[in-house]
């Protein structure tokens, strides 16, 4: 077997982090984020990546309930925070 669970975890976290950084850079060039948008985006992306890592490692350790709770506690608030930061960025761009 070439890949075990931990290699897939680190690879997927790398892909998610790279995509998140690329999207943040792209939208910052288009919309010019202010400091509150930057803070909410950074916290949201961190919570999203942390929640995915938490859930994946919990599944690898055989704790599916901890994985589902990690998704509920970390990923859902991060998605709400990212949607809020999107709203802040679009609101600032519309006011220009």
C-alpha positions as CSV (number, residue, x, y, z in Angstrom):
1,X,0.0,0.0,0.0
2,X,1.4,3.3,-1.0
3,X,-0.7,5.7,1.1
4,X,-1.9,5.1,4.6
5,X,-4.4,7.3,6.4
6,X,-1.9,9.8,7.8
7,X,-0.3,10.5,4.4
8,X,-3.7,11.2,2.9
9,X,-4.5,13.5,5.8
10,X,-1.4,15.6,5.3
11,X,-1.8,15.6,1.5
12,X,-5.4,16.7,1.7
13,X,-4.6,19.4,4.3
14,X,-1.9,20.7,2.0
15,X,-4.3,20.8,-0.9
16,X,-7.0,22.6,1.2
17,X,-4.4,25.1,2.6
18,X,-3.0,25.9,-0.9
19,X,-6.5,26.3,-2.4
20,X,-7.5,28.6,0.5
21,X,-4.4,30.7,0.2
22,X,-4.9,31.0,-3.6
23,X,-8.6,32.0,-3.2
24,X,-7.8,34.5,-0.5
25,X,-5.1,36.1,-2.7
26,X,-7.4,36.1,-5.8
27,X,-10.3,37.7,-3.9
28,X,-8.1,40.2,-2.1
29,X,-6.9,41.4,-5.5
30,X,-10.5,41.8,-6.7
31,X,-12.1,43.2,-3.5
32,X,-9.3,44.7,-1.4
33,X,-10.1,43.4,2.1
34,X,-10.1,45.5,5.1
35,X,-8.7,44.4,8.5
36,X,-12.0,43.0,9.9
37,X,-12.4,40.9,6.7
38,X,-8.9,39.6,7.0
39,X,-9.3,38.6,10.6
40,X,-12.6,36.8,9.9
41,X,-11.2,35.0,6.9
42,X,-8.0,33.9,8.7
43,X,-10.0,32.6,11.7
44,X,-12.5,30.9,9.4
45,X,-9.9,29.2,7.3
46,X,-8.0,28.1,10.4
47,X,-11.1,26.6,12.0
48,X,-12.0,24.9,8.8
49,X,-8.6,23.2,8.4
50,X,-8.5,22.4,12.1
51,X,-11.9,20.8,11.9
52,X,-11.0,18.7,8.9
53,X,-7.8,17.6,10.6
54,X,-9.6,16.8,13.8
55,X,-12.3,14.7,12.1
56,X,-9.9,12.8,9.8
57,X,-7.5,12.0,12.7
58,X,-10.5,10.9,14.9
59,X,-11.6,8.5,12.2
60,X,-8.1,7.1,11.9
61,X,-8.1,6.5,15.7
62,X,-11.5,4.8,15.5
63,X,-13.6,7.5,17.2
64,X,-16.4,8.4,14.7
65,X,-18.4,10.3,17.3
66,X,-15.4,12.6,18.0
67,X,-15.1,13.1,14.2
68,X,-18.7,14.1,13.8
69,X,-18.5,16.4,16.9
70,X,-15.4,18.0,15.4
71,X,-17.3,18.8,12.2
72,X,-20.2,20.3,14.2
73,X,-18.0,22.3,16.6
74,X,-15.3,23.5,14.2
75,X,-16.4,23.3,10.6
76,X,-19.9,24.7,10.8
77,X,-18.9,27.8,12.7
78,X,-16.0,28.3,10.3
79,X,-18.4,28.2,7.3
80,X,-20.6,30.7,9.0
81,X,-17.6,32.9,9.7
82,X,-16.4,32.6,6.1
83,X,-19.9,33.5,4.8
84,X,-19.9,36.6,7.1
85,X,-16.5,37.7,5.8
86,X,-17.7,37.2,2.3
87,X,-20.6,39.5,3.1
88,X,-18.3,42.1,4.6
89,X,-16.0,42.0,1.6
90,X,-18.9,42.3,-0.9
91,X,-20.4,45.1,1.2
92,X,-17.1,47.1,1.1
93,X,-16.7,46.5,-2.6
94,X,-20.3,47.6,-3.4
95,X,-19.8,50.9,-1.4
96,X,-16.9,51.9,-3.7
